[in-house]
């Protein structure tokens, strides 16, 4: 493998679960297109909102 990357597709629900559990972080991957980036941002923001609500 020349570039040491694995190209995969993952469902938004599975990604959300990984984000919520802290298993995966934004620095661990990059989005390959604008639509994916928008969805990932939304998932991270949703997780952040949930975390902040739990802390209040």
mmCIF entry with sequence, helices, sheets and N, C-alpha, C, O atoms, coordinates in Angstrom:
data_MODEL
# 
_entry.id   MODEL 
# 
_entity.id                         1 
_entity.type                       polymer 
_entity.pdbx_number_of_molecules   1 
# 
_entity_poly.entity_id                      1 
_entity_poly.type                           'polypeptide(L)' 
_entity_poly.nstd_linkage                   no 
_entity_poly.nstd_monomer                   no 
_entity_poly.pdbx_seq_one_letter_code       
;(UNK)(UNK)(UNK)(UNK)(UNK)(UNK)(UNK)(UNK)(UNK)(UNK)(UNK)(UNK)(UNK)(UNK)(UNK)(UNK)
(UNK)(UNK)(UNK)(UNK)(UNK)(UNK)(UNK)(UNK)(UNK)(UNK)(UNK)(UNK)(UNK)(UNK)(UNK)(UNK)
(UNK)(UNK)(UNK)(UNK)(UNK)(UNK)(UNK)(UNK)(UNK)(UNK)(UNK)(UNK)(UNK)(UNK)(UNK)(UNK)
(UNK)(UNK)(UNK)(UNK)(UNK)(UNK)(UNK)(UNK)
;
_entity_poly.pdbx_seq_one_letter_code_can   XXXXXXXXXXXXXXXXXXXXXXXXXXXXXXXXXXXXXXXXXXXXXXXXXXXXXXXX 
_entity_poly.pdbx_strand_id                 A 
# 
loop_
_entity_poly_seq.entity_id 
_entity_poly_seq.num 
_entity_poly_seq.mon_id 
_entity_poly_seq.hetero 
1 1  UNK n 
1 2  UNK n 
1 3  UNK n 
1 4  UNK n 
1 5  UNK n 
1 6  UNK n 
1 7  UNK n 
1 8  UNK n 
1 9  UNK n 
1 10 UNK n 
1 11 UNK n 
1 12 UNK n 
1 13 UNK n 
1 14 UNK n 
1 15 UNK n 
1 16 UNK n 
1 17 UNK n 
1 18 UNK n 
1 19 UNK n 
1 20 UNK n 
1 21 UNK n 
1 22 UNK n 
1 23 UNK n 
1 24 UNK n 
1 25 UNK n 
1 26 UNK n 
1 27 UNK n 
1 28 UNK n 
1 29 UNK n 
1 30 UNK n 
1 31 UNK n 
1 32 UNK n 
1 33 UNK n 
1 34 UNK n 
1 35 UNK n 
1 36 UNK n 
1 37 UNK n 
1 38 UNK n 
1 39 UNK n 
1 40 UNK n 
1 41 UNK n 
1 42 UNK n 
1 43 UNK n 
1 44 UNK n 
1 45 UNK n 
1 46 UNK n 
1 47 UNK n 
1 48 UNK n 
1 49 UNK n 
1 50 UNK n 
1 51 UNK n 
1 52 UNK n 
1 53 UNK n 
1 54 UNK n 
1 55 UNK n 
1 56 UNK n 
# 
_struct_asym.id          A 
_struct_asym.entity_id   1 
# 
loop_
_struct_conf.conf_type_id 
_struct_conf.id 
_struct_conf.pdbx_PDB_helix_id 
_struct_conf.beg_label_comp_id 
_struct_conf.beg_label_asym_id 
_struct_conf.beg_label_seq_id 
_struct_conf.pdbx_beg_PDB_ins_code 
_struct_conf.end_label_comp_id 
_struct_conf.end_label_asym_id 
_struct_conf.end_label_seq_id 
_struct_conf.pdbx_end_PDB_ins_code 
_struct_conf.beg_auth_comp_id 
_struct_conf.beg_auth_asym_id 
_struct_conf.beg_auth_seq_id 
_struct_conf.end_auth_comp_id 
_struct_conf.end_auth_asym_id 
_struct_conf.end_auth_seq_id 
_struct_conf.pdbx_PDB_helix_class 
_struct_conf.details 
_struct_conf.pdbx_PDB_helix_length 
HELX_P HELX_P1 AA1 UNK A 12 ? UNK A 21 ? UNK A 12 UNK A 21 1 ? 10 
HELX_P HELX_P2 AA2 UNK A 26 ? UNK A 28 ? UNK A 26 UNK A 28 5 ? 3  
HELX_P HELX_P3 AA3 UNK A 34 ? UNK A 55 ? UNK A 34 UNK A 55 1 ? 22 
# 
_struct_conf_type.id          HELX_P 
_struct_conf_type.criteria    ? 
_struct_conf_type.reference   ? 
# 
loop_
_atom_site.group_PDB 
_atom_site.id 
_atom_site.type_symbol 
_atom_site.label_atom_id 
_atom_site.label_alt_id 
_atom_site.label_comp_id 
_atom_site.label_asym_id 
_atom_site.label_entity_id 
_atom_site.label_seq_id 
_atom_site.pdbx_PDB_ins_code 
_atom_site.Cartn_x 
_atom_site.Cartn_y 
_atom_site.Cartn_z 
_atom_site.occupancy 
_atom_site.B_iso_or_equiv 
_atom_site.pdbx_formal_charge 
_atom_site.auth_seq_id 
_atom_site.auth_comp_id 
_atom_site.auth_asym_id 
_atom_site.auth_atom_id 
_atom_site.pdbx_PDB_model_num 
ATOM 1   N N  . UNK A 1 1  ? 0.844   -1.168 0.000  1.00 0.00 ? 1  UNK A N  1 
ATOM 2   C CA . UNK A 1 1  ? 0.000   0.000  0.000  1.00 0.00 ? 1  UNK A CA 1 
ATOM 3   C C  . UNK A 1 1  ? 0.894   1.237  0.000  1.00 0.00 ? 1  UNK A C  1 
ATOM 4   O O  . UNK A 1 1  ? 1.665   1.457  0.934  1.00 0.00 ? 1  UNK A O  1 
ATOM 5   N N  . UNK A 1 2  ? 0.789   1.999  -1.000 1.00 0.00 ? 2  UNK A N  1 
ATOM 6   C CA . UNK A 1 2  ? 1.703   3.109  -1.222 1.00 0.00 ? 2  UNK A CA 1 
ATOM 7   C C  . UNK A 1 2  ? 1.508   4.279  -0.259 1.00 0.00 ? 2  UNK A C  1 
ATOM 8   O O  . UNK A 1 2  ? 2.487   4.826  0.249  1.00 0.00 ? 2  UNK A O  1 
ATOM 9   N N  . UNK A 1 3  ? 0.262   4.668  -0.001 1.00 0.00 ? 3  UNK A N  1 
ATOM 10  C CA . UNK A 1 3  ? 0.031   5.857  0.816  1.00 0.00 ? 3  UNK A CA 1 
ATOM 11  C C  . UNK A 1 3  ? -0.410  5.541  2.242  1.00 0.00 ? 3  UNK A C  1 
ATOM 12  O O  . UNK A 1 3  ? -0.706  6.464  3.001  1.00 0.00 ? 3  UNK A O  1 
ATOM 13  N N  . UNK A 1 4  ? -0.462  4.292  2.622  1.00 0.00 ? 4  UNK A N  1 
ATOM 14  C CA . UNK A 1 4  ? -0.827  3.876  3.976  1.00 0.00 ? 4  UNK A CA 1 
ATOM 15  C C  . UNK A 1 4  ? -2.187  4.381  4.427  1.00 0.00 ? 4  UNK A C  1 
ATOM 16  O O  . UNK A 1 4  ? -2.377  4.682  5.605  1.00 0.00 ? 4  UNK A O  1 
ATOM 17  N N  . UNK A 1 5  ? -3.133  4.477  3.502  1.00 0.00 ? 5  UNK A N  1 
ATOM 18  C CA . UNK A 1 5  ? -4.500  4.869  3.814  1.00 0.00 ? 5  UNK A CA 1 
ATOM 19  C C  . UNK A 1 5  ? -5.448  3.748  3.435  1.00 0.00 ? 5  UNK A C  1 
ATOM 20  O O  . UNK A 1 5  ? -5.204  3.004  2.485  1.00 0.00 ? 5  UNK A O  1 
ATOM 21  N N  . UNK A 1 6  ? -6.527  3.636  4.185  1.00 0.00 ? 6  UNK A N  1 
ATOM 22  C CA . UNK A 1 6  ? -7.600  2.702  3.864  1.00 0.00 ? 6  UNK A CA 1 
ATOM 23  C C  . UNK A 1 6  ? -8.813  3.543  3.505  1.00 0.00 ? 6  UNK A C  1 
ATOM 24  O O  . UNK A 1 6  ? -9.252  4.371  4.303  1.00 0.00 ? 6  UNK A O  1 
ATOM 25  N N  . UNK A 1 7  ? -9.353  3.341  2.326  1.00 0.00 ? 7  UNK A N  1 
ATOM 26  C CA . UNK A 1 7  ? -10.530 4.080  1.884  1.00 0.00 ? 7  UNK A CA 1 
ATOM 27  C C  . UNK A 1 7  ? -11.746 3.216  2.179  1.00 0.00 ? 7  UNK A C  1 
ATOM 28  O O  . UNK A 1 7  ? -11.897 2.125  1.628  1.00 0.00 ? 7  UNK A O  1 
ATOM 29  N N  . UNK A 1 8  ? -12.621 3.723  3.065  1.00 0.00 ? 8  UNK A N  1 
ATOM 30  C CA . UNK A 1 8  ? -13.810 2.966  3.448  1.00 0.00 ? 8  UNK A CA 1 
ATOM 31  C C  . UNK A 1 8  ? -15.037 3.863  3.387  1.00 0.00 ? 8  UNK A C  1 
ATOM 32  O O  . UNK A 1 8  ? -14.925 5.087  3.319  1.00 0.00 ? 8  UNK A O  1 
ATOM 33  N N  . UNK A 1 9  ? -16.195 3.244  3.413  1.00 0.00 ? 9  UNK A N  1 
ATOM 34  C CA . UNK A 1 9  ? -17.462 3.957  3.565  1.00 0.00 ? 9  UNK A CA 1 
ATOM 35  C C  . UNK A 1 9  ? -18.086 3.466  4.856  1.00 0.00 ? 9  UNK A C  1 
ATOM 36  O O  . UNK A 1 9  ? -18.016 2.279  5.174  1.00 0.00 ? 9  UNK A O  1 
ATOM 37  N N  . UNK A 1 10 ? -18.698 4.377  5.600  1.00 0.00 ? 10 UNK A N  1 
ATOM 38  C CA . UNK A 1 10 ? -19.308 4.030  6.881  1.00 0.00 ? 10 UNK A CA 1 
ATOM 39  C C  . UNK A 1 10 ? -20.647 4.759  6.991  1.00 0.00 ? 10 UNK A C  1 
ATOM 40  O O  . UNK A 1 10 ? -20.777 5.898  6.542  1.00 0.00 ? 10 UNK A O  1 
ATOM 41  N N  . UNK A 1 11 ? -21.611 4.119  7.571  1.00 0.00 ? 11 UNK A N  1 
ATOM 42  C CA . UNK A 1 11 ? -22.923 4.751  7.712  1.00 0.00 ? 11 UNK A CA 1 
ATOM 43  C C  . UNK A 1 11 ? -22.846 5.892  8.720  1.00 0.00 ? 11 UNK A C  1 
ATOM 44  O O  . UNK A 1 11 ? -22.034 5.849  9.644  1.00 0.00 ? 11 UNK A O  1 
ATOM 45  N N  . UNK A 1 12 ? -23.677 6.901  8.551  1.00 0.00 ? 12 UNK A N  1 
ATOM 46  C CA . UNK A 1 12 ? -23.697 8.001  9.515  1.00 0.00 ? 12 UNK A CA 1 
ATOM 47  C C  . UNK A 1 12 ? -23.981 7.516  10.940 1.00 0.00 ? 12 UNK A C  1 
ATOM 48  O O  . UNK A 1 12 ? -23.411 8.046  11.894 1.00 0.00 ? 12 UNK A O  1 
ATOM 49  N N  . UNK A 1 13 ? -24.839 6.530  11.093 1.00 0.00 ? 13 UNK A N  1 
ATOM 50  C CA . UNK A 1 13 ? -25.152 6.019  12.429 1.00 0.00 ? 13 UNK A CA 1 
ATOM 51  C C  . UNK A 1 13 ? -23.935 5.374  13.079 1.00 0.00 ? 13 UNK A C  1 
ATOM 52  O O  . UNK A 1 13 ? -23.670 5.590  14.261 1.00 0.00 ? 13 UNK A O  1 
ATOM 53  N N  . UNK A 1 14 ? -23.201 4.588  12.310 1.00 0.00 ? 14 UNK A N  1 
ATOM 54  C CA . UNK A 1 14 ? -21.996 3.949  12.849 1.00 0.00 ? 14 UNK A CA 1 
ATOM 55  C C  . UNK A 1 14 ? -20.943 4.996  13.200 1.00 0.00 ? 14 UNK A C  1 
ATOM 56  O O  . UNK A 1 14 ? -20.281 4.889  14.233 1.00 0.00 ? 14 UNK A O  1 
ATOM 57  N N  . UNK A 1 15 ? -20.786 5.999  12.353 1.00 0.00 ? 15 UNK A N  1 
ATOM 58  C CA . UNK A 1 15 ? -19.822 7.062  12.631 1.00 0.00 ? 15 UNK A CA 1 
ATOM 59  C C  . UNK A 1 15 ? -20.235 7.840  13.870 1.00 0.00 ? 15 UNK A C  1 
ATOM 60  O O  . UNK A 1 15 ? -19.394 8.171  14.706 1.00 0.00 ? 15 UNK A O  1 
ATOM 61  N N  . UNK A 1 16 ? -21.521 8.135  13.995 1.00 0.00 ? 16 UNK A N  1 
ATOM 62  C CA . UNK A 1 16 ? -22.017 8.855  15.174 1.00 0.00 ? 16 UNK A CA 1 
ATOM 63  C C  . UNK A 1 16 ? -21.719 8.075  16.449 1.00 0.00 ? 16 UNK A C  1 
ATOM 64  O O  . UNK A 1 16 ? -21.335 8.663  17.460 1.00 0.00 ? 16 UNK A O  1 
ATOM 65  N N  . UNK A 1 17 ? -21.889 6.772  16.409 1.00 0.00 ? 17 UNK A N  1 
ATOM 66  C CA . UNK A 1 17 ? -21.602 5.929  17.569 1.00 0.00 ? 17 UNK A CA 1 
ATOM 67  C C  . UNK A 1 17 ? -20.126 6.011  17.943 1.00 0.00 ? 17 UNK A C  1 
ATOM 68  O O  . UNK A 1 17 ? -19.785 6.115  19.121 1.00 0.00 ? 17 UNK A O  1 
ATOM 69  N N  . UNK A 1 18 ? -19.251 5.966  16.941 1.00 0.00 ? 18 UNK A N  1 
ATOM 70  C CA . UNK A 1 18 ? -17.812 6.068  17.197 1.00 0.00 ? 18 UNK A CA 1 
ATOM 71  C C  . UNK A 1 18 ? -17.439 7.434  17.770 1.00 0.00 ? 18 UNK A C  1 
ATOM 72  O O  . UNK A 1 18 ? -16.596 7.532  18.662 1.00 0.00 ? 18 UNK A O  1 
ATOM 73  N N  . UNK A 1 19 ? -18.069 8.482  17.254 1.00 0.00 ? 19 UNK A N  1 
ATOM 74  C CA . UNK A 1 19 ? -17.797 9.837  17.743 1.00 0.00 ? 19 UNK A CA 1 
ATOM 75  C C  . UNK A 1 19 ? -18.279 9.976  19.189 1.00 0.00 ? 19 UNK A C  1 
ATOM 76  O O  . UNK A 1 19 ? -17.549 10.472 20.047 1.00 0.00 ? 19 UNK A O  1 
ATOM 77  N N  . UNK A 1 20 ? -19.499 9.540  19.449 1.00 0.00 ? 20 UNK A N  1 
ATOM 78  C CA . UNK A 1 20 ? -20.083 9.669  20.789 1.00 0.00 ? 20 UNK A CA 1 
ATOM 79  C C  . UNK A 1 20 ? -19.290 8.893  21.838 1.00 0.00 ? 20 UNK A C  1 
ATOM 80  O O  . UNK A 1 20 ? -19.194 9.319  22.989 1.00 0.00 ? 20 UNK A O  1 
ATOM 81  N N  . UNK A 1 21 ? -18.730 7.768  21.442 1.00 0.00 ? 21 UNK A N  1 
ATOM 82  C CA . UNK A 1 21 ? -17.969 6.963  22.395 1.00 0.00 ? 21 UNK A CA 1 
ATOM 83  C C  . UNK A 1 21 ? -16.535 7.462  22.573 1.00 0.00 ? 21 UNK A C  1 
ATOM 84  O O  . UNK A 1 21 ? -15.815 6.997  23.456 1.00 0.00 ? 21 UNK A O  1 
ATOM 85  N N  . UNK A 1 22 ? -16.128 8.408  21.732 1.00 0.00 ? 22 UNK A N  1 
ATOM 86  C CA . UNK A 1 22 ? -14.766 8.923  21.800 1.00 0.00 ? 22 UNK A CA 1 
ATOM 87  C C  . UNK A 1 22 ? -13.752 8.009  21.137 1.00 0.00 ? 22 UNK A C  1 
ATOM 88  O O  . UNK A 1 22 ? -12.545 8.196  21.296 1.00 0.00 ? 22 UNK A O  1 
ATOM 89  N N  . UNK A 1 23 ? -14.234 7.025  20.397 1.00 0.00 ? 23 UNK A N  1 
ATOM 90  C CA . UNK A 1 23 ? -13.359 6.073  19.722 1.00 0.00 ? 23 UNK A CA 1 
ATOM 91  C C  . UNK A 1 23 ? -12.658 6.692  18.525 1.00 0.00 ? 23 UNK A C  1 
ATOM 92  O O  . UNK A 1 23 ? -11.528 6.324  18.201 1.00 0.00 ? 23 UNK A O  1 
ATOM 93  N N  . UNK A 1 24 ? -13.330 7.636  17.867 1.00 0.00 ? 24 UNK A N  1 
ATOM 94  C CA . UNK A 1 24 ? -12.745 8.285  16.695 1.00 0.00 ? 24 UNK A CA 1 
ATOM 95  C C  . UNK A 1 24 ? -12.860 9.795  16.874 1.00 0.00 ? 24 UNK A C  1 
ATOM 96  O O  . UNK A 1 24 ? -13.837 10.293 17.434 1.00 0.00 ? 24 UNK A O  1 
ATOM 97  N N  . UNK A 1 25 ? -11.870 10.501 16.399 1.00 0.00 ? 25 UNK A N  1 
ATOM 98  C CA . UNK A 1 25 ? -11.810 11.958 16.522 1.00 0.00 ? 25 UNK A CA 1 
ATOM 99  C C  . UNK A 1 25 ? -11.644 12.572 15.141 1.00 0.00 ? 25 UNK A C  1 
ATOM 100 O O  . UNK A 1 25 ? -11.239 11.894 14.197 1.00 0.00 ? 25 UNK A O  1 
ATOM 101 N N  . UNK A 1 26 ? -11.955 13.843 15.028 1.00 0.00 ? 26 UNK A N  1 
ATOM 102 C CA . UNK A 1 26 ? -11.877 14.532 13.736 1.00 0.00 ? 26 UNK A CA 1 
ATOM 103 C C  . UNK A 1 26 ? -10.486 14.452 13.126 1.00 0.00 ? 26 UNK A C  1 
ATOM 104 O O  . UNK A 1 26 ? -10.356 14.416 11.903 1.00 0.00 ? 26 UNK A O  1 
ATOM 105 N N  . UNK A 1 27 ? -9.465  14.423 13.930 1.00 0.00 ? 27 UNK A N  1 
ATOM 106 C CA . UNK A 1 27 ? -8.089  14.371 13.422 1.00 0.00 ? 27 UNK A CA 1 
ATOM 107 C C  . UNK A 1 27 ? -7.717  12.987 12.891 1.00 0.00 ? 27 UNK A C  1 
ATOM 108 O O  . UNK A 1 27 ? -6.662  12.822 12.279 1.00 0.00 ? 27 UNK A O  1 
ATOM 109 N N  . UNK A 1 28 ? -8.572  11.999 13.119 1.00 0.00 ? 28 UNK A N  1 
ATOM 110 C CA . UNK A 1 28 ? -8.271  10.634 12.707 1.00 0.00 ? 28 UNK A CA 1 
ATOM 111 C C  . UNK A 1 28 ? -8.573  10.355 11.234 1.00 0.00 ? 28 UNK A C  1 
ATOM 112 O O  . UNK A 1 28 ? -8.142  9.335  10.697 1.00 0.00 ? 28 UNK A O  1 
ATOM 113 N N  . UNK A 1 29 ? -9.303  11.245 10.584 1.00 0.00 ? 29 UNK A N  1 
ATOM 114 C CA . UNK A 1 29 ? -9.703  10.978 9.198  1.00 0.00 ? 29 UNK A CA 1 
ATOM 115 C C  . UNK A 1 29 ? -9.933  12.292 8.462  1.00 0.00 ? 29 UNK A C  1 
ATOM 116 O O  . UNK A 1 29 ? -9.941  13.366 9.064  1.00 0.00 ? 29 UNK A O  1 
ATOM 117 N N  . UNK A 1 30 ? -10.119 12.187 7.146  1.00 0.00 ? 30 UNK A N  1 
ATOM 118 C CA . UNK A 1 30 ? -10.475 13.368 6.354  1.00 0.00 ? 30 UNK A CA 1 
ATOM 119 C C  . UNK A 1 30 ? -11.635 12.997 5.447  1.00 0.00 ? 30 UNK A C  1 
ATOM 120 O O  . UNK A 1 30 ? -11.778 11.846 5.037  1.00 0.00 ? 30 UNK A O  1 
ATOM 121 N N  . UNK A 1 31 ? -12.450 13.974 5.146  1.00 0.00 ? 31 UNK A N  1 
ATOM 122 C CA . UNK A 1 31 ? -13.595 13.770 4.261  1.00 0.00 ? 31 UNK A CA 1 
ATOM 123 C C  . UNK A 1 31 ? -13.136 13.926 2.817  1.00 0.00 ? 31 UNK A C  1 
ATOM 124 O O  . UNK A 1 31 ? -12.300 14.771 2.498  1.00 0.00 ? 31 UNK A O  1 
ATOM 125 N N  . UNK A 1 32 ? -13.705 13.090 1.954  1.00 0.00 ? 32 UNK A N  1 
ATOM 126 C CA . UNK A 1 32 ? -13.268 13.098 0.558  1.00 0.00 ? 32 UNK A CA 1 
ATOM 127 C C  . UNK A 1 32 ? -14.142 13.955 -0.355 1.00 0.00 ? 32 UNK A C  1 
ATOM 128 O O  . UNK A 1 32 ? -13.825 14.141 -1.529 1.00 0.00 ? 32 UNK A O  1 
ATOM 129 N N  . UNK A 1 33 ? -15.251 14.479 0.193  1.00 0.00 ? 33 UNK A N  1 
ATOM 130 C CA . UNK A 1 33 ? -16.070 15.387 -0.609 1.00 0.00 ? 33 UNK A CA 1 
ATOM 131 C C  . UNK A 1 33 ? -16.859 16.315 0.310  1.00 0.00 ? 33 UNK A C  1 
ATOM 132 O O  . UNK A 1 33 ? -16.926 16.092 1.519  1.00 0.00 ? 33 UNK A O  1 
ATOM 133 N N  . UNK A 1 34 ? -17.449 17.348 -0.264 1.00 0.00 ? 34 UNK A N  1 
ATOM 134 C CA . UNK A 1 34 ? -18.137 18.380 0.517  1.00 0.00 ? 34 UNK A CA 1 
ATOM 135 C C  . UNK A 1 34 ? -19.357 17.833 1.259  1.00 0.00 ? 34 UNK A C  1 
ATOM 136 O O  . UNK A 1 34 ? -19.613 18.226 2.397  1.00 0.00 ? 34 UNK A O  1 
ATOM 137 N N  . UNK A 1 35 ? -20.110 16.935 0.628  1.00 0.00 ? 35 UNK A N  1 
ATOM 138 C CA . UNK A 1 35 ? -21.289 16.377 1.288  1.00 0.00 ? 35 UNK A CA 1 
ATOM 139 C C  . UNK A 1 35 ? -20.910 15.585 2.531  1.00 0.00 ? 35 UNK A C  1 
ATOM 140 O O  . UNK A 1 35 ? -21.575 15.680 3.563  1.00 0.00 ? 35 UNK A O  1 
ATOM 141 N N  . UNK A 1 36 ? -19.845 14.807 2.430  1.00 0.00 ? 36 UNK A N  1 
ATOM 142 C CA . UNK A 1 36 ? -19.371 14.049 3.588  1.00 0.00 ? 36 UNK A CA 1 
ATOM 143 C C  . UNK A 1 36 ? -18.904 14.985 4.690  1.00 0.00 ? 36 UNK A C  1 
ATOM 144 O O  . UNK A 1 36 ? -19.166 14.743 5.869  1.00 0.00 ? 36 UNK A O  1 
ATOM 145 N N  . UNK A 1 37 ? -18.221 16.043 4.314  1.00 0.00 ? 37 UNK A N  1 
ATOM 146 C CA . UNK A 1 37 ? -17.722 17.000 5.304  1.00 0.00 ? 37 UNK A CA 1 
ATOM 147 C C  . UNK A 1 37 ? -18.882 17.649 6.059  1.00 0.00 ? 37 UNK A C  1 
ATOM 148 O O  . UNK A 1 37 ? -18.819 17.811 7.278  1.00 0.00 ? 37 UNK A O  1 
ATOM 149 N N  . UNK A 1 38 ? -19.937 18.019 5.340  1.00 0.00 ? 38 UNK A N  1 
ATOM 150 C CA . UNK A 1 38 ? -21.109 18.617 5.984  1.00 0.00 ? 38 UNK A CA 1 
ATOM 151 C C  . UNK A 1 38 ? -21.746 17.642 6.963  1.00 0.00 ? 38 UNK A C  1 
ATOM 152 O O  . UNK A 1 38 ? -22.135 18.029 8.065  1.00 0.00 ? 38 UNK A O  1 
ATOM 153 N N  . UNK A 1 39 ? -21.853 16.383 6.564  1.00 0.00 ? 39 UNK A N  1 
ATOM 154 C CA . UNK A 1 39 ? -22.460 15.382 7.426  1.00 0.00 ? 39 UNK A CA 1 
ATOM 155 C C  . UNK A 1 39 ? -21.609 15.134 8.670  1.00 0.00 ? 39 UNK A C  1 
ATOM 156 O O  . UNK A 1 39 ? -22.140 15.012 9.774  1.00 0.00 ? 39 UNK A O  1 
ATOM 157 N N  . UNK A 1 40 ? -20.308 15.062 8.495  1.00 0.00 ? 40 UNK A N  1 
ATOM 158 C CA . UNK A 1 40 ? -19.405 14.838 9.626  1.00 0.00 ? 40 UNK A CA 1 
ATOM 159 C C  . UNK A 1 40 ? -19.469 16.025 10.586 1.00 0.00 ? 40 UNK A C  1 
ATOM 160 O O  . UNK A 1 40 ? -19.531 15.824 11.799 1.00 0.00 ? 40 UNK A O  1 
ATOM 161 N N  . UNK A 1 41 ? -19.455 17.244 10.075 1.00 0.00 ? 41 UNK A N  1 
ATOM 162 C CA . UNK A 1 41 ? -19.568 18.422 10.932 1.00 0.00 ? 41 UNK A CA 1 
ATOM 163 C C  . UNK A 1 41 ? -20.860 18.367 11.734 1.00 0.00 ? 41 UNK A C  1 
ATOM 164 O O  . UNK A 1 41 ? -20.867 18.654 12.931 1.00 0.00 ? 41 UNK A O  1 
ATOM 165 N N  . UNK A 1 42 ? -21.953 17.998 11.073 1.00 0.00 ? 42 UNK A N  1 
ATOM 166 C CA . UNK A 1 42 ? -23.244 17.906 11.757 1.00 0.00 ? 42 UNK A CA 1 
ATOM 167 C C  . UNK A 1 42 ? -23.206 16.855 12.865 1.00 0.00 ? 42 UNK A C  1 
ATOM 168 O O  . UNK A 1 42 ? -23.764 17.068 13.941 1.00 0.00 ? 42 UNK A O  1 
ATOM 169 N N  . UNK A 1 43 ? -22.557 15.734 12.612 1.00 0.00 ? 43 UNK A N  1 
ATOM 170 C CA . UNK A 1 43 ? -22.447 14.680 13.625 1.00 0.00 ? 43 UNK A CA 1 
ATOM 171 C C  . UNK A 1 43 ? -21.629 15.157 14.822 1.00 0.00 ? 43 UNK A C  1 
ATOM 172 O O  . UNK A 1 43 ? -22.009 14.916 15.968 1.00 0.00 ? 43 UNK A O  1 
ATOM 173 N N  . UNK A 1 44 ? -20.517 15.825 14.566 1.00 0.00 ? 44 UNK A N  1 
ATOM 174 C CA . UNK A 1 44 ? -19.698 16.337 15.663 1.00 0.00 ? 44 UNK A CA 1 
ATOM 175 C C  . UNK A 1 44 ? -20.442 17.416 16.457 1.00 0.00 ? 44 UNK A C  1 
ATOM 176 O O  . UNK A 1 44 ? -20.365 17.438 17.685 1.00 0.00 ? 44 UNK A O  1 
ATOM 177 N N  . UNK A 1 45 ? -21.154 18.304 15.772 1.00 0.00 ? 45 UNK A N  1 
ATOM 178 C CA . UNK A 1 45 ? -21.915 19.340 16.474 1.00 0.00 ? 45 UNK A CA 1 
ATOM 179 C C  . UNK A 1 45 ? -23.033 18.728 17.312 1.00 0.00 ? 45 UNK A C  1 
ATOM 180 O O  . UNK A 1 45 ? -23.276 19.159 18.439 1.00 0.00 ? 45 UNK A O  1 
ATOM 181 N N  . UNK A 1 46 ? -23.699 17.742 16.771 1.00 0.00 ? 46 UNK A N  1 
ATOM 182 C CA . UNK A 1 46 ? -24.765 17.057 17.503 1.00 0.00 ? 46 UNK A CA 1 
ATOM 183 C C  . UNK A 1 46 ? -24.217 16.391 18.765 1.00 0.00 ? 46 UNK A C  1 
ATOM 184 O O  . UNK A 1 46 ? -24.827 16.462 19.831 1.00 0.00 ? 46 UNK A O  1 
ATOM 185 N N  . UNK A 1 47 ? -23.077 15.756 18.631 1.00 0.00 ? 47 UNK A N  1 
ATOM 186 C CA . UNK A 1 47 ? -22.442 15.106 19.777 1.00 0.00 ? 47 UNK A CA 1 
ATOM 187 C C  . UNK A 1 47 ? -22.037 16.141 20.818 1.00 0.00 ? 47 UNK A C  1 
ATOM 188 O O  . UNK A 1 47 ? -22.218 15.919 22.015 1.00 0.00 ? 47 UNK A O  1 
ATOM 189 N N  . UNK A 1 48 ? -21.497 17.254 20.380 1.00 0.00 ? 48 UNK A N  1 
ATOM 190 C CA . UNK A 1 48 ? -21.092 18.312 21.297 1.00 0.00 ? 48 UNK A CA 1 
ATOM 191 C C  . UNK A 1 48 ? -22.305 18.866 22.045 1.00 0.00 ? 48 UNK A C  1 
ATOM 192 O O  . UNK A 1 48 ? -22.250 19.065 23.258 1.00 0.00 ? 48 UNK A O  1 
ATOM 193 N N  . UNK A 1 49 ? -23.391 19.112 21.325 1.00 0.00 ? 49 UNK A N  1 
ATOM 194 C CA . UNK A 1 49 ? -24.613 19.618 21.960 1.00 0.00 ? 49 UNK A CA 1 
ATOM 195 C C  . UNK A 1 49 ? -25.116 18.633 23.010 1.00 0.00 ? 49 UNK A C  1 
ATOM 196 O O  . UNK A 1 49 ? -25.497 19.040 24.108 1.00 0.00 ? 49 UNK A O  1 
ATOM 197 N N  . UNK A 1 50 ? -25.121 17.366 22.691 1.00 0.00 ? 50 UNK A N  1 
ATOM 198 C CA . UNK A 1 50 ? -25.567 16.345 23.643 1.00 0.00 ? 50 UNK A CA 1 
ATOM 199 C C  . UNK A 1 50 ? -24.683 16.319 24.877 1.00 0.00 ? 50 UNK A C  1 
ATOM 200 O O  . UNK A 1 50 ? -25.178 16.206 25.999 1.00 0.00 ? 50 UNK A O  1 
ATOM 201 N N  . UNK A 1 51 ? -23.384 16.424 24.674 1.00 0.00 ? 51 UNK A N  1 
ATOM 202 C CA . UNK A 1 51 ? -22.432 16.415 25.783 1.00 0.00 ? 51 UNK A CA 1 
ATOM 203 C C  . UNK A 1 51 ? -22.648 17.636 26.681 1.00 0.00 ? 51 UNK A C  1 
ATOM 204 O O  . UNK A 1 51 ? -22.634 17.522 27.907 1.00 0.00 ? 51 UNK A O  1 
ATOM 205 N N  . UNK A 1 52 ? -22.844 18.786 26.071 1.00 0.00 ? 52 UNK A N  1 
ATOM 206 C CA . UNK A 1 52 ? -23.050 20.004 26.856 1.00 0.00 ? 52 UNK A CA 1 
ATOM 207 C C  . UNK A 1 52 ? -24.354 19.944 27.647 1.00 0.00 ? 52 UNK A C  1 
ATOM 208 O O  . UNK A 1 52 ? -24.399 20.399 28.790 1.00 0.00 ? 52 UNK A O  1 
ATOM 209 N N  . UNK A 1 53 ? -25.417 19.391 27.057 1.00 0.00 ? 53 UNK A N  1 
ATOM 210 C CA . UNK A 1 53 ? -26.688 19.247 27.764 1.00 0.00 ? 53 UNK A CA 1 
ATOM 211 C C  . UNK A 1 53 ? -26.543 18.322 28.966 1.00 0.00 ? 53 UNK A C  1 
ATOM 212 O O  . UNK A 1 53 ? -27.152 18.566 30.008 1.00 0.00 ? 53 UNK A O  1 
ATOM 213 N N  . UNK A 1 54 ? -25.757 17.276 28.839 1.00 0.00 ? 54 UNK A N  1 
ATOM 214 C CA . UNK A 1 54 ? -25.542 16.336 29.936 1.00 0.00 ? 54 UNK A CA 1 
ATOM 215 C C  . UNK A 1 54 ? -24.770 16.989 31.079 1.00 0.00 ? 54 UNK A C  1 
ATOM 216 O O  . UNK A 1 54 ? -24.942 16.609 32.237 1.00 0.00 ? 54 UNK A O  1 
ATOM 217 N N  . UNK A 1 55 ? -23.938 17.950 30.769 1.00 0.00 ? 55 UNK A N  1 
ATOM 218 C CA . UNK A 1 55 ? -23.114 18.598 31.795 1.00 0.00 ? 55 UNK A CA 1 
ATOM 219 C C  . UNK A 1 55 ? -23.878 19.652 32.576 1.00 0.00 ? 55 UNK A C  1 
ATOM 220 O O  . UNK A 1 55 ? -23.442 20.071 33.648 1.00 0.00 ? 55 UNK A O  1 
ATOM 221 N N  . UNK A 1 56 ? -25.000 20.077 32.054 1.00 0.00 ? 56 UNK A N  1 
ATOM 222 C CA . UNK A 1 56 ? -25.771 21.153 32.715 1.00 0.00 ? 56 UNK A CA 1 
ATOM 223 C C  . UNK A 1 56 ? -26.666 20.549 33.773 1.00 0.00 ? 56 UNK A C  1 
ATOM 224 O O  . UNK A 1 56 ? -27.399 21.272 34.448 1.00 0.00 ? 56 UNK A O  1 
# 
